[in-house]
């Protein structure tokens, strides 16, 4: 094992996690896992929401792989994959919870075209408060806002939530 291979495996894992997150968000969280995720599509009344349990659930493979790779003598790649999953979780937390939903106090304003695009895409995702009918399930990649708005209009879901004025920013 060379450090370059480990770093490559780490970066491949972070990249693959976006696909995994998309699938889990679209077909699990907005499917059979809606009983937890629904709390995230409603105004939060306290510091925590049931949806936060997904962070715990998704951290388990990372913890197990890191433990196995570092302490239990598993395949060397286990450590790098576990670290990649953890890194994606940290990126997700920073983007989703800190920047978009401001669950941690911040003065960050997206300035780059990329950051504006993914923040607006996630806000458009929240325009619809139902299990089905929403758009944009990724976290680090999103279609252009115009595409998402057109899809919402096509489905008849535009303006379903009062927060649409926030989306227009």
C-alpha positions as CSV (number, residue, x, y, z in Angstrom):
1,X,0.0,0.0,0.0
2,X,1.3,3.4,-0.9
3,X,0.0,6.7,0.5
4,X,-1.1,7.7,-3.0
5,X,-3.3,4.7,-3.3
6,X,-4.8,5.5,0.1
7,X,-5.5,9.0,-0.9
8,X,-7.0,7.9,-4.2
9,X,-9.3,5.4,-2.3
10,X,-10.3,8.2,0.1
11,X,-11.2,10.6,-2.7
12,X,-13.1,7.9,-4.6
13,X,-15.1,7.2,-1.4
14,X,-16.0,10.8,-0.9
15,X,-17.1,11.0,-4.5
16,X,-19.0,7.7,-4.4
17,X,-20.8,8.9,-1.2
18,X,-22.6,11.6,-3.2
19,X,-24.2,8.8,-5.3
20,X,-25.0,6.8,-2.2
21,X,-26.5,9.9,-0.5
22,X,-28.6,10.7,-3.5
23,X,-30.0,7.1,-3.6
24,X,-30.7,7.1,0.2
25,X,-32.2,10.5,0.2
26,X,-34.5,9.9,-2.8
27,X,-35.6,6.3,-2.3
28,X,-35.2,5.7,1.4
29,X,-35.6,9.0,3.2
30,X,-38.4,10.0,0.9
31,X,-39.7,6.5,0.8
32,X,-39.9,4.0,3.7
33,X,-37.7,6.2,5.9
34,X,-40.0,9.2,5.7
35,X,-41.2,8.6,9.3
36,X,-37.8,10.0,10.3
37,X,-37.1,12.4,7.5
38,X,-40.5,14.2,7.6
39,X,-39.3,16.1,10.6
40,X,-36.7,17.8,8.4
41,X,-39.3,19.1,6.0
42,X,-41.3,20.8,8.8
43,X,-40.3,23.8,10.9
44,X,-38.0,22.6,13.7
45,X,-39.4,23.3,17.2
46,X,-36.2,22.4,19.1
47,X,-32.5,21.8,18.7
48,X,-33.0,18.3,17.3
49,X,-35.3,16.5,14.9
50,X,-35.9,12.8,14.2
51,X,-34.1,13.2,10.9
52,X,-30.8,13.6,12.9
53,X,-30.9,9.9,13.6
54,X,-29.8,9.4,10.0
55,X,-26.4,11.0,10.9
56,X,-26.0,8.3,13.6
57,X,-27.1,5.5,11.2
58,X,-24.7,6.7,8.4
59,X,-21.8,7.1,10.8
60,X,-21.8,3.5,11.8
61,X,-20.1,2.1,8.7
62,X,-17.4,4.8,9.0
63,X,-16.7,4.0,12.6
64,X,-16.6,0.2,12.0
65,X,-14.3,0.6,9.0
66,X,-12.0,3.0,10.9
67,X,-11.9,0.7,13.9
68,X,-11.3,-2.4,11.8
69,X,-8.6,-0.7,9.7
70,X,-6.7,1.0,12.5
71,X,-7.2,-1.4,15.5
72,X,-8.3,-4.8,14.2
73,X,-5.9,-5.4,11.4
74,X,-8.4,-5.4,8.6
75,X,-7.5,-4.7,5.0
76,X,-5.5,-1.4,4.8
77,X,-8.2,0.2,2.5
78,X,-10.8,-0.1,5.3
79,X,-9.2,2.9,7.1
80,X,-9.2,5.0,3.9
81,X,-12.8,4.2,3.0
82,X,-13.9,4.8,6.6
83,X,-12.1,8.2,6.5
84,X,-13.7,9.0,3.2
85,X,-17.2,8.3,4.6
86,X,-16.4,10.5,7.6
87,X,-15.1,13.3,5.4
88,X,-18.3,13.2,3.3
89,X,-20.3,13.4,6.6
90,X,-18.3,16.4,7.7
91,X,-18.8,18.1,4.3
92,X,-22.5,17.3,4.5
93,X,-22.7,18.8,8.0
94,X,-20.9,21.9,7.0
95,X,-23.0,22.4,3.8
96,X,-26.4,21.2,4.9
97,X,-26.6,22.0,8.6
98,X,-24.3,25.0,8.9
99,X,-24.7,26.8,5.6
100,X,-28.2,25.9,4.3
101,X,-30.2,25.4,7.5
102,X,-28.0,27.6,9.8
103,X,-28.2,25.1,12.7
104,X,-24.9,26.5,13.9
105,X,-24.6,30.3,14.0
106,X,-22.7,31.6,10.9
107,X,-22.5,34.6,8.7
108,X,-21.6,32.7,5.6
109,X,-23.1,33.9,2.4
110,X,-22.6,31.9,-0.8
111,X,-20.6,33.9,-3.3
112,X,-19.4,31.4,-5.9
113,X,-21.8,30.3,-8.6
114,X,-21.3,26.7,-7.4
115,X,-22.3,27.4,-3.8
116,X,-25.2,29.5,-4.8
117,X,-26.4,26.7,-7.1
118,X,-26.3,24.0,-4.5
119,X,-27.8,26.1,-1.7
120,X,-30.7,27.2,-4.0
121,X,-31.2,23.6,-5.1
122,X,-31.5,22.5,-1.5
123,X,-33.9,25.2,-0.7
124,X,-36.0,24.3,-3.7
125,X,-36.0,20.7,-2.4
126,X,-37.7,22.1,0.8
127,X,-40.4,24.0,-1.1
128,X,-42.5,20.9,-1.1
129,X,-43.2,19.5,2.4
130,X,-44.5,16.1,1.2
131,X,-42.8,12.7,0.8
132,X,-43.2,12.8,-3.0
133,X,-43.1,15.6,-5.5
134,X,-39.9,17.4,-4.5
135,X,-36.7,17.8,-6.5
136,X,-32.9,17.8,-6.0
137,X,-31.8,15.0,-3.8
138,X,-28.0,15.4,-4.0
139,X,-25.9,17.5,-1.7
140,X,-22.7,18.3,-3.6
141,X,-24.1,18.4,-7.1
142,X,-27.4,19.8,-8.2
143,X,-29.1,20.6,-11.5
144,X,-29.4,24.3,-12.4
145,X,-32.2,26.1,-10.4
146,X,-34.1,26.9,-13.6
147,X,-34.4,23.1,-14.3
148,X,-35.6,22.4,-10.8
149,X,-38.1,25.3,-10.9
150,X,-39.4,24.0,-14.2
151,X,-39.8,20.5,-12.8
152,X,-41.7,21.9,-9.7
153,X,-44.0,23.9,-12.0
154,X,-44.5,20.8,-14.2
155,X,-45.6,18.9,-11.1
156,X,-47.8,21.7,-9.9
157,X,-45.8,22.1,-6.7
158,X,-44.4,25.6,-7.1
159,X,-45.2,27.8,-4.2
160,X,-46.5,25.0,-2.0
161,X,-44.6,26.3,1.0
162,X,-44.5,29.9,2.3
163,X,-40.6,29.6,2.3
164,X,-40.5,30.1,-1.5
165,X,-39.7,33.7,-1.0
166,X,-36.5,32.5,0.8
167,X,-35.7,30.4,-2.2
168,X,-35.8,33.3,-4.6
169,X,-32.8,34.9,-2.9
